[in-house]
Amino acid sequence: MNALRRHARRFVRHLWWIFLAVTGLFATRAVVPEAVLRSAAEGSGNFLQAFGSIYGVIVAFILYMVWQQHNDTQVAVEREAVTLGELFRTLGWFTSWPERDEVRRRLRAYSRVVPMLNGAKPETPEEDDKRLLDHSLNAFLGYVPLPHEERLYAPAFDLFHDLNQVREHRLTVSRLHLPEGLRWFVFLGGAICVASVWLLWMERVDVQALLTACMTWVIVAVAALILDLDDPYSGDFVVDWGRFNEAAARMDALQCPSMEPRA
């Protein structure tokens, strides 16, 4: 139901552009003489066919690009949540580490801070995610493990490295945006396609108005979809933070081995 409501709101916003396009058609037919429109109809049709094909190919490529970036961000979110949970579990077996519980507390806080910062309605948490991760790694590097913990030290360090790496990958991919030139091409190219339909001559204006409305809706819908996917943290198409919530729930439920006195 929520998805249907979002689609309905989006379609209502598109109706304004459809109304403007159809109004422009009637204005064109009222201002431009019929003889001029008839003489330009063939050239306008050929131009619309050629330019529309080029425009469609480029827009399809742009849509594929932003969709791929959106998917890459989602994959990075999934990997980050899984790595975070594995690191939390592994650190629990460092039973002689005095700062173990504090570091694991930071990791639990990290699992909640990241979705708060990047959710559909961003919030300002009390703790910074990068600082939580850095302080945890610094504390781990300063710890000298006991013999029975040495076999876990290297895997835990690798998990710290993987977590930091996948976090940086998520940030990098999510900050990739379309160049302004491509954005303007989507807008202006769509306007040119609609204007070309205005210059076509049809005996029945209602049929031409229907074609104009359909052309406008397709262009506006695709442009809105591109702009939405270009930012994975806002709009109707956002990344799912469910894996982070699952990781946080598992951390809270995970039984921690008891601390052992350090020899």
C-alpha positions as CSV (number, residue, x, y, z in Angstrom):
1,M,0.0,0.0,0.0
2,N,2.8,2.4,0.8
3,A,4.3,1.7,-2.7
4,L,1.0,2.4,-4.3
5,R,0.7,5.7,-2.5
6,R,4.2,6.7,-3.6
7,H,3.4,5.9,-7.2
8,A,0.1,7.7,-7.0
9,R,1.8,10.9,-5.6
10,R,4.5,10.6,-8.3
11,F,1.8,10.4,-11.0
12,V,0.0,13.4,-9.6
13,R,3.2,15.4,-9.9
14,H,3.7,14.2,-13.4
15,L,0.2,15.5,-14.3
16,W,1.3,19.1,-14.1
17,W,4.0,18.5,-16.7
18,I,1.4,16.7,-18.9
19,F,-1.0,19.6,-18.6
20,L,1.7,22.1,-19.6
21,A,2.7,20.0,-22.6
22,V,-0.9,19.7,-23.8
23,T,-1.4,23.4,-23.2
24,G,1.7,24.1,-25.3
25,L,0.3,22.0,-28.1
26,F,-3.0,24.0,-28.3
27,A,-1.0,27.2,-28.0
28,T,1.2,26.2,-30.9
29,R,-1.8,25.3,-33.1
30,A,-3.5,28.6,-32.2
31,V,-0.4,30.7,-33.0
32,V,1.3,29.0,-35.9
33,P,-0.6,29.0,-39.2
34,E,-1.9,25.7,-40.4
35,A,0.0,26.0,-43.6
36,V,3.2,26.3,-41.8
37,L,2.5,23.3,-39.6
38,R,1.5,21.2,-42.7
39,S,4.7,22.1,-44.5
40,A,6.9,21.4,-41.5
41,A,5.1,18.1,-40.5
42,E,7.3,15.8,-42.6
43,G,10.6,17.4,-41.4
44,S,9.4,17.4,-37.8
45,G,8.5,13.7,-38.1
46,N,11.9,12.8,-39.5
47,F,13.7,14.9,-36.8
48,L,11.6,13.4,-34.0
49,Q,12.4,9.9,-35.2
50,A,16.2,10.5,-35.5
51,F,16.6,12.6,-32.4
52,G,14.2,10.5,-30.3
53,S,16.2,7.4,-31.1
54,I,19.5,9.0,-30.0
55,Y,17.8,10.5,-26.9
56,G,16.3,7.1,-26.0
57,V,19.6,5.3,-26.3
58,I,21.5,7.9,-24.2
59,V,18.7,8.0,-21.5
60,A,18.7,4.2,-21.3
61,F,22.4,4.2,-20.7
62,I,22.1,6.9,-18.0
63,L,19.3,4.9,-16.4
64,Y,21.4,1.8,-16.4
65,M,24.3,3.7,-14.9
66,V,22.4,5.2,-12.0
67,W,20.6,1.9,-11.3
68,Q,23.9,0.1,-11.2
69,Q,25.3,2.7,-8.7
70,H,22.2,2.3,-6.6
71,N,22.6,-1.5,-6.6
72,D,26.3,-1.2,-5.7
73,T,25.4,0.9,-2.7
74,Q,22.9,-1.7,-1.5
75,V,25.4,-4.5,-1.9
76,A,28.0,-2.4,0.1
77,V,25.4,-1.8,2.8
78,E,24.7,-5.6,3.0
79,R,28.4,-6.5,3.2
80,E,29.1,-3.8,5.8
81,A,26.3,-5.1,8.1
82,V,27.5,-8.7,7.7
83,T,31.1,-7.8,8.4
84,L,30.1,-5.7,11.4
85,G,28.2,-8.6,12.9
86,E,31.1,-11.0,12.4
87,L,33.6,-8.6,13.9
88,F,31.4,-8.1,16.9
89,R,31.1,-11.9,17.4
90,T,34.8,-12.5,17.0
91,L,35.8,-9.8,19.5
92,G,33.7,-11.5,22.1
93,W,36.2,-14.3,22.4
94,F,39.0,-11.9,23.5
95,T,38.1,-12.7,27.1
96,S,41.2,-11.1,28.6
97,W,41.0,-7.8,26.7
98,P,40.1,-5.0,29.2
99,E,38.6,-2.8,26.5
100,R,36.6,-5.6,24.8
101,D,33.2,-4.5,26.2
102,E,33.7,-0.9,25.4
103,V,34.8,-1.6,21.8
104,R,31.8,-3.9,21.3
105,R,29.6,-1.1,22.7
106,R,31.0,1.2,20.0
107,L,30.3,-1.4,17.3
108,R,26.7,-1.7,18.5
109,A,26.4,2.1,18.4
110,Y,27.9,2.1,14.9
111,S,25.2,-0.3,13.7
112,R,22.6,2.3,14.7
113,V,24.4,5.5,13.8
114,V,25.0,4.6,10.2
115,P,21.3,4.2,9.3
116,M,20.4,7.3,11.3
117,L,22.9,9.4,9.3
118,N,21.9,8.0,5.9
119,G,18.2,7.1,6.2
120,A,15.3,8.6,4.3
121,K,15.0,11.0,7.3
122,P,18.5,11.7,8.4
123,E,19.1,12.3,12.1
124,T,22.2,13.7,13.9
125,P,23.4,11.0,16.3
126,E,25.4,11.8,19.4
127,E,28.4,9.7,18.2
128,D,30.2,9.9,14.8
129,D,30.4,6.6,12.9
130,K,34.0,7.2,11.6
131,R,35.2,8.1,15.1
132,L,33.5,5.0,16.6
133,L,35.3,2.8,14.1
134,D,38.7,4.5,14.4
135,H,38.7,4.4,18.2
136,S,37.7,0.7,18.1
137,L,40.6,-0.1,15.7
138,N,43.1,1.9,17.7
139,A,42.1,0.1,20.9
140,F,42.4,-3.3,19.2
141,L,45.9,-2.5,17.7
142,G,47.1,-1.5,21.2
143,Y,46.1,-4.8,22.7
144,V,48.7,-7.6,23.0
145,P,46.7,-10.9,22.9
146,L,47.4,-13.8,25.2
147,P,48.5,-17.1,23.6
148,H,45.0,-18.6,23.5
149,E,43.8,-15.4,21.7
150,E,46.5,-15.2,19.1
151,R,44.7,-17.4,16.6
152,L,41.8,-14.9,16.5
153,Y,43.9,-11.8,16.3
154,A,44.7,-11.9,12.6
155,P,41.1,-12.8,11.6
156,A,39.7,-10.0,13.8
157,F,42.2,-7.5,12.2
158,D,41.1,-8.6,8.8
159,L,37.5,-8.0,9.7
160,F,38.4,-4.5,10.9
161,H,40.1,-3.9,7.6
162,D,37.2,-5.3,5.6
163,L,34.7,-3.2,7.5
164,N,36.6,0.0,6.9
165,Q,37.1,-0.9,3.2
166,V,33.5,-1.7,2.5
167,R,32.4,1.5,4.4
168,E,34.7,3.6,2.2
169,H,33.3,1.8,-0.9
170,R,29.7,2.5,0.2
171,L,30.6,6.2,0.7
172,T,32.3,6.4,-2.6
173,V,29.6,4.8,-4.6
174,S,26.8,6.7,-2.9
175,R,28.4,10.0,-3.6
176,L,28.7,9.4,-7.4
177,H,26.3,11.6,-9.2
178,L,25.4,12.4,-12.8
179,P,27.4,15.3,-14.3
180,E,25.4,18.4,-14.8
181,G,25.8,18.1,-18.6
182,L,23.9,14.7,-18.6
183,R,21.2,16.1,-16.3
184,W,20.6,19.0,-18.7
185,F,20.6,16.7,-21.6
186,V,17.8,14.6,-20.1
187,F,15.7,17.8,-19.4
188,L,16.4,19.7,-22.6
189,G,16.3,16.6,-24.8
190,G,12.9,15.7,-23.4
191,A,11.6,19.2,-24.0
192,I,12.8,19.0,-27.6
193,C,11.0,15.7,-28.2
194,V,7.8,17.1,-26.8
195,A,8.1,20.3,-28.9
196,S,8.7,18.2,-32.0
197,V,5.3,16.5,-31.4
198,W,3.7,20.0,-31.4
199,L,5.0,20.7,-34.9
200,L,3.4,17.5,-36.3
201,W,0.2,18.1,-38.1
202,M,-2.7,15.8,-37.4
203,E,-6.3,16.4,-38.5
204,R,-7.6,15.3,-35.1
205,V,-6.1,17.5,-32.4
206,D,-7.4,15.1,-29.7
207,V,-5.2,12.3,-31.0
208,Q,-2.2,14.6,-31.2
209,A,-2.9,15.8,-27.6
210,L,-3.0,12.1,-26.5
211,L,0.3,11.5,-28.2
212,T,1.8,14.6,-26.5
213,A,0.5,13.5,-23.1
214,C,2.0,10.0,-23.5
215,M,5.3,11.3,-24.7
216,T,5.5,13.8,-21.9
217,W,4.6,11.2,-19.2
218,V,7.3,8.8,-20.4
219,I,10.0,11.5,-20.5
220,V,9.0,13.0,-17.1
221,A,8.8,9.6,-15.5
222,V,12.2,8.5,-16.8
223,A,13.8,11.8,-15.7
224,A,12.2,11.5,-12.3
225,L,13.4,7.9,-12.0
226,I,17.0,8.9,-12.9
227,L,17.1,11.8,-10.4
228,D,15.7,9.5,-7.7
229,L,18.2,6.7,-8.3
230,D,21.0,9.2,-8.5
231,D,20.8,9.7,-4.7
232,P,20.4,6.3,-3.0
233,Y,19.6,7.8,0.4
234,S,16.6,10.0,-0.5
235,G,13.5,9.8,-2.6
236,D,11.2,6.9,-3.4
237,F,14.0,4.5,-4.3
238,V,16.4,4.3,-1.3
239,V,18.7,1.6,0.0
240,D,17.3,-0.9,2.5
241,W,19.0,-0.7,6.0
242,G,17.2,-3.8,7.2
243,R,20.5,-5.8,7.4
244,F,21.9,-3.2,9.7
245,N,18.9,-3.5,11.9
246,E,19.2,-7.3,11.9
247,A,22.9,-7.0,12.8
248,A,22.0,-4.6,15.7
249,A,19.4,-7.1,17.0
250,R,21.8,-10.0,16.8
251,M,24.4,-8.0,18.7
252,D,21.9,-7.3,21.5
253,A,20.9,-10.9,21.7
254,L,24.4,-12.4,21.4
255,Q,25.7,-14.0,24.6
256,C,29.2,-12.6,25.4
257,P,31.8,-15.0,26.9
258,S,32.8,-14.0,30.4
259,M,35.9,-11.9,31.0
260,E,39.0,-13.8,32.2
261,P,41.6,-12.1,34.4
262,R,44.7,-11.2,32.4
263,A,47.8,-13.1,33.5
